[in-house]
């Protein structure tokens, strides 16, 4: 596993990011006097809504990426390939977070935010394919 240290750090960073966003979302709602759960109204202009959604987006993207990343280590995907995929996914998730929290037109659905989310999903799909290929060979 030593050769996968970069990928392991990347996966742990993705997990930490999700935990930090959970704390940020919960504390932001608490300070605003909002109830836990979904933020209503669902409006991209509402910072609480964006904080909640960026947290939920990170949770939604985490498991489908982390599971094949761990499996990739088990089936022997080349460490450099896995590190590149983990790094790309982490970078995309951080950009997505920044764009979403900043707000404005870039944070609205169908814009840069959506492009980043779909890009992360495509990296996940590529990881699934690479891991599956390695498992079959």
N, C-alpha and C positions, 0 to 999 in steps of 0.2 A: 504494500500500500504506500510505501515511502515515495514511489515514483509519481503518485497521484496527489502529492501534497498541495499543489496549486489548485487542483479541482476540488479537493476537500475544503480548502479555505474558502473557495468561491461558494460552494454549497452551504457552508456554515454561515457565510455572510448573507446569503439569501434568506436563510432561516432567521438570523438575527434581525434583518430588515423587517420581516413580517412581525416579529415580536415588538420591535420598536414602534412600528406603525400601529399596532394594537394598543399600546400604551398611549401613544399620541392621540389616537382616535377617542379612546375612552376618557382621557383627561380633558381633551378639548370639549367633549360633550358635557362632562361634569362641570367645568368652569363656566360653560354657557348656560347651565341649568337645563340642558336637554336630557331626555330620557335615553337609556341605552337602546340599541337596536337601530333600525334604519332611520336616516335623517329625512324629515318631511318639512318642506317640500323638496322633491328631487330636482334641484336646480343647480346647474353648473356655476352660477354666480355665487352660491352659498358656500363659503369656505368649509363649514362643518360637513356639508354634503361631499365636497371634494376630498376632504381628509378621510371620511368614512369609505368612500369609493376607492381611493388609492390603496387603503388597507385591504379592502375586500378583493380588489384586483390582484394584490400581491399574494393573498391566500389562495385565490383561484389558480394562479399560475405556479404556485410552489410545488404541490404534490405531483402534477404531471411532469415536472422537470426533475425533481429530486429523485424520484423512484428510478427512472431510467439512468440517471447519472450514477447512482450507486450500483445499479446492475451493470453499467458499462465498466466499472472498475472490476466487478466480479468476473465478467466474461473476457476481459483483457483488451478493451479498446485502447488504442495507442494513447499514452498519457498526453502527448502534445495536441492530439485531435480533441480529446475530452476537455483539456484545459482551454482550448480555443472556444469550444462551444459554451462552456461554463462562463468564461469571461465575456463572450458576446451577450449571453443571456443576462448576466449581471449588469453589464453596461446598459443594455436596453431597458431593464427594469429601473435602474437609477435615473435614466433620462425620462422615462415614463412618469416616475414619481415627481421629478422636478417640474415637468411640463404641467402635470395635473394640479399640483399644489399651487403653482404660480397663477393659474387661472387664465382668463382672457380667451381669445379666439382659438389659440393653440390647444386649449384644454377641452374644447367642446367636442362632442362626438362627431366623427367623420373628418377629423383634422389630424394634426401631427400626433395627438394622443392615440388615436385609433391606429395610425400607421405603426407606432411603437408597440402597441399591444399585439397587433397582428405579427409584427416582426419577431417578437418574443415567442409567439406561438409557432412560427415557422422554424425558429431555432430548436424549439422543443420537438417538433416533428422530425427535424434532421437528426437530433439526438436519438429519438426512437428508432429511426431507420438504421443509423450507425450501430446502435446497440443490438438491434435485431440481427443485423448482418454478421456482427462479431459472434453472436450466440450460435448462429447457424454454421459458422465456419470453424 
